[in-house]
Amino acid sequence: MDFFASDPLNTWSMIGNRVLFMIPVILVQLGGMVLALVFMRARVGPALCVLIGLGVSLFISLVATIAHEFTMRPVYLGEKYFEDVHPIIIAIGILQSLVHAGALGLLIVGALAWRRRTTQ
């Protein structure tokens, strides 16, 4: 039995398989959120930007994975053709990219916006 093989007829098996490969990213996001909470007292603004950015990134990754698999389920079952769900898959991808871009923007603001300027 192949450990990484998923049953395409079992949606939760497919979701679990995709989330399994996301574990390194999820751990980094959770670690960053913990660090943001630790540094919250010292620098509220940057820590809050990092916390929100990482939280939104984690949330949209998981939601998009679940939405993708539930959208593809009828294709796996032979009830629909891929062409029927293709616009929905594209919409999920576009939404995920836009939300990730916003989350990365918050991370950049948290990392750079409150830095002290050095004078020369």
Secondary structure, 3 states (H helix, E strand, C coil): CCCCCCCCCCHHHHHHHHHHCCHHHHHHHHHHHHHHHHCCCCCHHHHHHHHHHHHHHHHHHHHHHHHHHHHHHHHHCCCCCHHHHHHHHHHHHHHHHHHHHHHHHHHHHHHHCCCCCCCC
